[in-house]
Amino acid sequence: QHERDAERHQALLAEREALLAAALLAVSYHHVWFSQNARGYTGLLLFTLLGSSAFVRLLSRRGGGPGLAAAYGAWMALAAYTHATAVFVAAAHVAVWAALALRARGRPVGRNRWWPLAGFALAASFALTLYAPVLPQFLDTLLAPTMPGKETAWKNPVWLVTETLGRLAAGLPGGWLALAGAALVGAAGLASYARQGLAVLAVLLLPAVLTAAAIVALEHNLWPRFFFSSAAFVVLIAVRGVDRWTALVAGRLLARRPERVRVAHAAVALLLVAGGAWTVRRAWGPKQDYAGAVSFVEQRRAPGELLVTADMTTFPIRDYLAAECEPVDNLPALLAAEARAPGTWFLLTFPTRFEAELPELQEHLEASYRREREFPGTVGGGAVVVWSRRP
């Protein structure tokens, strides 16, 4: 009876944490921001959660069965079909299962030990079926390095850490101060999950570790969005940490009033959700403010002066905003445009990429142009920068 009561208490605690995590994600700046993206990141998050939940159930003593294995295969295949980074989530599951199987190799083989293996096989089979029409092109795209031979901060792990922390601070009430507090909360959550079981902790953390290792090995840019499948895991760790800190502080202050400890838990949860709801309004700002940059130029350029675009500014300005502009992709083309006009306005975006892809243009801008204004957006590093060259 004591064991059943303990399991019931643990289940109620997990349910409360899951509900709070879902509420926080619903009002999370980052979650809402990514839901506006055409790449389907929220679908990736959903299928990753469903697949990971099925995997944990497959590992449990009462888990297993062909239905659950098939469900796992379907969820993880859909996750991989939505975004290729989900492959690393499944790889983490394989590593966790293999480690547990090796540790238990001397024990009698239970039937449920092999159901995860069936789930892995089904996930691979389903995913290959979904990708079959484009498999050769997909593999070429996936394995090709990003911006080969170009030196850029986007491939630096230090940039990944600082950019991720900056994005997280932007989405938290209190900014960097709140992020420092979140580190303490996260440490408590990690410690709690570690006590619950290293396998559970690995399910939460290993996908991000494998993703980072693979991206570095393939020489891809280390964009934080590649780790969005771990967003819910991060929130779960944070919620567990909040629960533990609340229990510690409120438990000591209200040791003789356990019902008030429960009220304290609810109050903290509501404050967290309210804080998230306050910051989520920023998610509806412009991703990249091309319209603001073009309007700024149109209000200031004199008759005959050219609006010049290059690299990633050409399509949105010429084809989306239908603004009259002259695209250039090298220094001679820019010099020729300058020779035909009394003045030139130059728009660029993603300065890090621009400097790596078109260094001769960047050097010419710094030597011969004036930096007029920068129009930031909610896309990290995606500011639109206006330069001018006038008599």
C-alpha positions in Angstrom: 0.0 0.0 0.0 2.8 2.4 0.8 4.4 1.7 -2.6 1.1 2.3 -4.4 0.6 5.6 -2.4 4.1 6.7 -3.4 3.5 5.9 -7.1 0.2 7.8 -6.9 1.8 10.8 -5.4 4.6 10.7 -8.0 2.0 10.5 -10.8 0.1 13.5 -9.4 3.3 15.5 -9.1 4.3 14.6 -12.7 0.8 15.6 -13.9 1.0 19.0 -12.1 4.4 19.7 -13.6 3.2 18.7 -17.1 0.3 21.0 -16.9 2.4 23.9 -15.7 5.0 23.2 -18.4 2.2 23.2 -21.0 0.9 26.5 -19.6 4.3 28.1 -19.8 4.9 27.0 -23.3 1.5 28.4 -24.4 2.6 31.9 -23.3 6.3 31.5 -24.0 7.9 34.1 -26.3 10.1 31.5 -27.9 7.3 29.0 -28.5 4.9 31.5 -30.0 7.7 33.1 -32.1 8.6 29.7 -33.6 4.9 28.8 -34.2 4.9 31.7 -36.8 7.7 29.9 -38.8 6.8 28.0 -41.9 9.3 25.2 -41.1 6.9 23.5 -38.7 8.9 23.8 -35.4 5.8 23.4 -33.2 5.0 20.2 -35.1 8.5 19.0 -34.4 8.0 19.8 -30.7 4.7 17.9 -30.6 6.0 14.7 -32.3 9.2 14.8 -30.2 7.2 14.9 -27.0 4.8 12.2 -28.1 7.7 10.0 -29.2 9.8 10.6 -26.1 6.8 9.8 -23.9 6.2 6.5 -25.8 9.9 5.7 -25.4 9.8 6.2 -21.6 6.7 4.0 -21.4 8.4 1.3 -23.4 11.2 1.3 -20.9 8.9 0.9 -17.9 8.2 -2.3 -16.2 4.6 -2.3 -17.4 5.5 -0.9 -20.8 5.9 -2.7 -24.1 3.6 -4.1 -26.7 3.3 -3.8 -30.5 0.8 -0.9 -30.3 3.1 1.3 -28.2 6.1 0.3 -30.4 4.1 1.2 -33.5 3.1 4.5 -31.9 6.7 5.3 -31.1 7.7 4.6 -34.7 5.0 6.8 -36.1 5.7 9.8 -33.8 9.4 9.8 -34.4 9.0 9.3 -38.1 6.7 12.3 -38.2 9.1 14.3 -36.1 12.0 13.5 -38.5 9.8 14.2 -41.5 8.9 17.6 -40.0 12.6 18.5 -39.3 15.7 16.4 -39.8 17.1 17.3 -36.3 14.6 14.9 -34.8 16.9 12.1 -36.0 19.2 13.0 -33.1 16.3 12.6 -30.6 15.8 9.1 -31.8 19.6 8.5 -31.7 19.6 9.6 -28.1 16.8 7.1 -27.4 18.8 4.3 -29.0 21.8 5.2 -26.9 19.8 5.2 -23.7 18.2 1.9 -24.5 21.6 0.4 -25.4 23.1 1.6 -22.2 20.3 0.1 -20.1 20.5 -3.2 -22.1 24.2 -3.5 -21.4 23.8 -2.8 -17.8 21.1 -5.5 -17.4 22.8 -8.0 -19.7 23.3 -10.5 -16.8 19.6 -10.5 -15.8 16.8 -12.6 -17.4 15.6 -11.1 -20.6 12.2 -9.5 -20.2 9.8 -9.2 -23.1 9.5 -5.4 -22.8 13.3 -5.0 -23.2 13.0 -5.6 -26.9 9.9 -3.5 -27.7 12.0 -0.3 -27.9 14.1 -2.0 -30.5 11.0 -2.7 -32.5 10.0 0.9 -32.2 13.4 2.1 -33.5 13.1 -0.2 -36.5 9.6 1.0 -37.3 10.6 4.7 -36.9 13.5 4.2 -39.4 11.2 2.3 -41.8 8.4 4.9 -41.6 10.8 7.8 -42.0 12.6 6.3 -45.0 9.2 5.8 -46.6 8.2 9.4 -46.1 11.5 10.7 -47.4 11.7 8.2 -50.3 10.6 10.6 -53.1 13.4 13.1 -52.3 16.0 10.9 -50.5 19.0 11.5 -52.8 18.5 15.3 -52.8 17.7 15.3 -49.1 20.9 13.5 -48.2 23.0 15.8 -50.4 21.4 18.9 -48.7 21.7 17.5 -45.2 25.4 16.4 -45.5 26.6 19.4 -47.3 28.5 22.0 -45.1 27.0 25.4 -44.8 29.0 28.2 -46.4 32.0 26.0 -47.1 35.4 27.6 -46.6 33.9 30.7 -45.1 34.9 31.9 -41.7 31.8 33.0 -39.8 30.8 33.4 -36.1 27.8 31.1 -36.8 30.1 28.1 -36.7 31.6 29.0 -33.4 30.2 27.2 -30.3 30.9 30.3 -28.2 28.5 32.2 -30.5 25.9 29.5 -30.1 26.1 29.8 -26.3 26.0 33.6 -26.2 23.2 33.8 -28.8 21.1 31.2 -27.0 21.5 32.9 -23.7 20.7 36.3 -25.3 17.5 34.9 -26.9 16.5 33.2 -23.6 17.0 36.5 -21.7 15.0 38.4 -24.2 12.0 36.0 -23.6 12.1 36.1 -19.8 10.6 38.8 -17.6 13.6 40.4 -15.9 16.0 39.6 -18.8 19.5 38.6 -17.7 18.7 38.8 -14.0 15.9 36.3 -14.5 18.2 34.1 -16.5 20.7 34.0 -13.7 17.9 32.9 -11.3 16.8 30.4 -14.0 20.3 28.8 -13.8 19.7 28.0 -10.1 16.3 26.7 -10.8 17.6 24.5 -13.7 20.3 23.1 -11.4 17.7 22.0 -8.9 15.6 20.5 -11.7 18.5 18.6 -13.1 19.5 17.2 -9.7 15.9 16.1 -9.1 15.7 14.3 -12.4 19.1 12.7 -11.8 17.8 11.3 -8.5 14.8 9.9 -10.3 17.0 8.1 -12.8 19.9 8.8 -15.1 18.0 7.3 -18.0 15.3 9.9 -17.6 17.9 12.7 -17.4 19.6 11.4 -20.5 16.3 11.4 -22.4 16.0 15.1 -21.6 19.6 16.2 -22.3 21.2 13.8 -24.7 19.3 14.9 -27.8 20.8 18.4 -27.6 24.3 17.0 -27.0 24.1 14.7 -30.0 22.6 17.5 -32.2 25.5 19.9 -31.3 28.1 17.2 -32.0 26.6 16.3 -35.4 26.3 20.0 -36.5 29.9 20.7 -35.6 31.1 17.6 -37.4 29.1 18.4 -40.5 30.3 22.0 -40.5 26.8 23.5 -40.4 26.0 26.8 -38.8 25.1 26.4 -35.1 21.8 28.1 -35.1 19.8 27.8 -31.9 16.7 26.8 -33.8 18.3 23.4 -34.4 17.7 22.7 -30.7 14.0 23.6 -30.6 13.0 20.0 -30.2 14.5 20.2 -26.7 12.4 23.3 -25.7 9.8 21.3 -23.8 12.6 19.3 -22.0 14.1 22.6 -20.9 10.7 23.8 -19.6 10.2 20.5 -17.8 13.5 20.8 -16.1 12.7 24.4 -15.1 9.3 23.5 -13.7 10.8 20.7 -11.7 13.4 23.1 -10.3 10.7 25.7 -9.4 8.8 23.0 -7.7 11.8 21.9 -5.6 12.8 25.5 -4.7 9.2 26.3 -3.7 8.9 23.2 -1.6 12.2 24.0 0.1 11.5 27.7 0.9 7.7 27.4 1.6 8.2 24.1 3.5 10.6 25.8 5.9 8.4 28.9 6.3 5.2 27.0 6.5 6.3 23.7 8.0 3.2 23.4 10.2 0.7 24.4 7.4 1.1 21.9 4.5 -2.1 23.2 2.9 -0.4 26.7 2.6 2.6 25.1 0.9 0.2 23.9 -1.8 -1.1 27.4 -2.1 2.5 28.6 -2.5 3.1 26.2 -5.3 -0.1 27.4 -7.1 0.9 31.1 -6.6 4.4 30.6 -8.0 2.9 28.8 -11.0 0.5 31.6 -11.7 3.3 34.2 -11.4 5.4 32.3 -13.9 2.5 32.1 -16.4 1.7 35.7 -15.9 5.4 36.7 -16.5 5.4 34.6 -19.7 2.2 36.3 -20.9 3.8 39.7 -20.3 6.8 39.0 -22.5 5.0 37.0 -25.2 3.7 40.3 -26.8 7.2 40.8 -28.2 6.8 37.8 -30.4 4.6 39.7 -32.8 7.2 42.2 -33.8 8.6 42.2 -37.3 10.9 39.3 -38.0 13.0 41.6 -40.2 12.0 45.2 -40.8 12.5 45.5 -44.5 9.5 47.8 -44.9 10.9 50.2 -42.2 14.3 50.3 -44.0 12.8 51.0 -47.4 10.5 53.7 -46.0 13.5 55.3 -44.3 15.4 55.4 -47.6 12.5 56.6 -49.7 12.0 59.5 -47.3 15.6 60.6 -47.7 17.0 59.8 -51.1 17.1 62.5 -53.7 16.0 62.2 -57.3 18.3 59.9 -59.3 19.8 58.2 -56.3 19.8 54.4 -56.4 18.6 51.9 -53.9 21.0 48.9 -54.1 20.5 45.4 -52.6 22.7 42.4 -52.3 22.5 38.8 -51.1 19.4 38.2 -48.9 17.9 41.7 -49.2 17.1 41.5 -52.9 14.2 39.1 -52.9 12.1 40.7 -50.1 12.7 44.2 -51.3 12.3 43.7 -55.0 9.7 40.8 -55.1 7.8 41.2 -51.9 7.7 45.0 -51.3 7.9 45.7 -55.0 10.4 48.5 -54.4 12.6 49.7 -57.3 16.1 48.6 -56.6 19.3 47.4 -58.3 20.7 44.0 -57.2 24.5 43.6 -57.1 26.5 40.5 -56.2 30.1 41.8 -56.5 32.2 44.9 -56.2 32.4 45.7 -60.0 28.6 45.7 -60.2 28.4 48.0 -57.2 31.0 50.4 -58.7 29.1 50.4 -62.0 25.9 51.4 -60.2 27.7 54.1 -58.3 29.1 55.6 -61.6 25.5 56.0 -63.0 23.9 57.8 -60.1 24.6 60.9 -58.0 24.1 58.9 -54.8 23.7 55.3 -53.7 21.7 53.7 -50.8 22.8 50.2 -49.9 20.7 47.7 -47.9 22.0 44.5 -46.4 20.8 42.0 -43.8 22.4 39.3 -41.6 25.6 41.3 -41.3 27.5 38.1 -40.1 26.6 36.2 -43.3 27.1 39.3 -45.6 30.6 39.8 -44.3 31.5 36.2 -44.8 29.9 35.8 -48.3 30.8 39.2 -49.8 33.8 40.6 -47.9 34.9 42.9 -50.7 31.5 44.6 -50.6 31.7 45.0 -46.8 35.2 46.5 -47.1 34.0 49.0 -49.7 31.0 50.0 -47.6 33.2 50.7 -44.6 35.6 52.7 -46.7 33.2 54.7 -48.9 29.8 54.7 -47.3 28.1 56.1 -44.2 26.2 53.7 -41.9 22.9 55.5 -41.6 20.7 53.2 -39.5 20.0 49.7 -38.3 16.5 48.2 -38.2 16.4 45.3 -35.8 13.9 42.5 -35.9 13.0 39.5 -33.8 15.2 37.2 -35.9 18.6 37.0 -34.1 21.3 38.7 -36.2 18.8 39.6 -38.9 18.9 43.4 -38.6 18.5 45.3 -41.9 21.4 47.9 -42.2 21.2 51.0 -44.3 24.3 52.5 -45.8 24.6 55.6 -48.0 27.1 57.2 -50.4 26.2 60.7 -51.3 28.0 63.8 -52.5 
